[in-house]
């Protein structure tokens, strides 16, 4: 629960500093946490909070590409700033080389030989979800298996 208390502390600081963007972004996150707790009838721990942060970042990245395609760079910039604020709470991300080495270990461990075994490999790599972009992990697994 240290992550949530840090975020709430940052919200207080943003309110004191009158930093509207940080305040609003953190409030959006906390409302997502509250919605998750109500919908699932369970308290959010740090790993669930990271899942929510990852989901929000993914949504914003999708919005950024749509705004840029639509010529709305002002809205894209705002979304990029929100991504930066939310990314601050994620653990350090693994490099491409580290991900590739973990993928190779998982392939060895599962005995995977073809694309049909991708599910086994991804099941082993599921634990990387907080520290690596799972889309990138999936792409590397596909490259290694083909």
Secondary structure, 3 states (H helix, E strand, C coil): CHHHHHHHHHHHHHHHHCCHHHHHHHHHHHHHHHHHHHHHCCCCCHHHHHHHHHHHHHHHHHHHHHHHHCCCHHHHHHHHHHHHHHHCCCCCCCCHHHHHHHHHHHHHHHCCCCHHHHHHHHHHHHHHCCCCCHHHHHHHHHHHHC
